[in-house]
Amino acid sequence: MPSATDAIAVGRAGHRSVIGSRDITLNDDLDRPIVTLQGTASLFPGLSRPLVRTADASTNPSLEAFSPMEAIAAAPSPPSFLVTRRGKLTLVLLCAVGFIDLLDTSIVNVALPQIQTHLHFSVQNLQWIASAYLLTYGGFLLLGGRAADLLGRRRLFVAGTSLFGITSLVCGLAGSEGVLIGARLAQGVGAAMMTPAALSILTTSFHTRTDRVKALGAWGGVGAVSGAAGVLFGGVLTTEASWRWVFWVNLPVVAVILVASFRLIDDERPKAPPLREFDTVGAGLITSGMLLLVYALVNAPTVGWSKARTLGELAGALALIVLFIFNEQRHSNPLVPLSLFKIKGLGAADVTQILAMAGFYTMFFLVTLYMQEVLRYSALHAGLCYLPVTVGAGAGAGLATFAIPKIGTRPLIAAGALLGAAGVFWLSRIPLHGTYLPDLLPGIVIMGAGVGFVLVGVQNAANGGVPADKAGLAASLITASFQLGGALGLAIFVSLSTGHTNHLLAAHVQPSEALTLGFHRGLLGASIALVIATVIALRAPNVRVVDMAPDAEDTEAVRVPVAA
């Protein structure tokens, strides 16, 4: 009899072999000999599920050896949570969180002209309606994500969603600059708690490989659609109701999310380290560094990139982040274990998304301005023009989710970034007196499909292979890359566009022409960023389904046909 360290040998009926502590018996069944292998594959690390293998021995009298890799490949999938009613409702709940989070940025931008008029904002302070939210969101993301892992995901999720809802109410009620900007700062903190907690709940709830791919695909698809939907909803609400409703629209959604969270999401209380072991220094360094970095980026277009203030802020942020990394290497219980970046595909996905979002976010911002300032579209008309983006993004996200089990994440991210680059480059040639169908629609649809590919791909690459105890941290990293990419795009490419426009205006070029040529410059830069994202994606690891859900435990037996 072979030892447990041998490959599993399967021969003619009546022979016996062994795997771990279980026997393998080959039985005869009338005139159709059937080979049956049952056992627990404890021989192989991480494989502890029953196996059943069948074959028709009359057509295959000398069956091949059952190798370790074949046994692993033949192992069944665990029960699916996604096929249950509760699983489907949980996915809808968590995707609703991602939708209102990403919707907020674009929906508020559409309402800025009305807010400026009603609350008498200065041009200089108007940018802080968007920047205040981005500042605290980006600054507290890593701390919020790690807190979800240490203190309990549902606890942070409920607290963050509640704060997000309360501050949405206050934003809508604001009667002055100071109240609105202060509420936006607090709203960013709520989002920094809510979003990584929701994404980590998603990755730990859908713990099987197939479920996780589908769930992360749905999350990425919602992200791809929500940006365009925000422009559409913002146009409808500001035109038909009031700018206050771009904030109040969150309230009924938040109420439903909070009620459903207590019914669908299990409460967990992980054993947090004692307070004296908490990485307080690391938390302070990374939060301060991220706050200063985002602050420098959002102010750079106004202050000037070459000014001592901007250079000093960027240098200070870099110094704080370097000190944080040094602290994490030495701390016994680091806030961000650097071993996390050894997970296949995670780091490359974060970097790719920074560049991709810099390009995509710039496109939305500049093309919306082109529609309103050059073509003189109303907010509602401009919003409706983005409706095809939601179709393209939804189709791209659906196709990407279907394709990941077959080809992995790398081809999808690279193809999406390249499609995005092509679409944005098309838009960088928009004429002064352009029209929607020939000049805008093709580029918008192509870019939309690229967004769907990229967001589904990076979400799977960055979160698919993360263990449960690091899920909140990984979720905060990929969300931070999204926000940082948007800030970087506005800081670099929008300032590039504005600078070129101002130069042309000084040369007495007609304002509409100067704006259009400035948009050309900014959109061209955005398309180059997407090309760079494509190159990085092509050199990144290809994360496949087998790399995902490392904590899954498979318990079912399946019947697997023997190779002929």
Secondary structure, 3 states (H helix, E strand, C coil): CCCCCCCECCCCCCCEEEECCEEEEEECCCCCCEECEEEECCCCCCCCCEEEEECECCCCCCCCCECHHHHHHHCCCCCCCCCCHHHHHHHHHHHHHHHHHHHHHHHHHHHHHHHHHHHCCCHHHHCHHHHHHHHHHHHHHHHHHHHHHHHCHHHHHHHHHHHHHHHHHHHHHCCCHHHHHHHHHHHHHHHHHHHHHHHHHHHHHCCCHHHHHHHHHHHHHHHHHHHHHHHHHHHHHHHHCCCCHHHHCHHHHHHHHHHHHHHHCCCCCCCCCCHHHCCHHHHHHHHHHHHHHHHHHHHHHHHCCCCHHHHHHHHHHHHHHHHHHHHHHHCCCCCCCHHHHHCCCHHHHHHHHHHHHHHHHHHHHHHHHHHHHHCCCCHHHHHHHCHHHHHHHHHHHHHHHHHHHHHCCHHHHHHHHHHHHHHHHHHCCCCCCCCHHHHHHHHHHHHHHHHHHHHHHHHHHHHCCCCHHHHHHHHHHHHHHHHHHHHHHHHHHHHHHHHHHHHHHHCCCCHHHHHHHHHHHHHHHHHHHHHHHHHHHHHCCCCCHHHCCCCCCCCCCCEEECCC
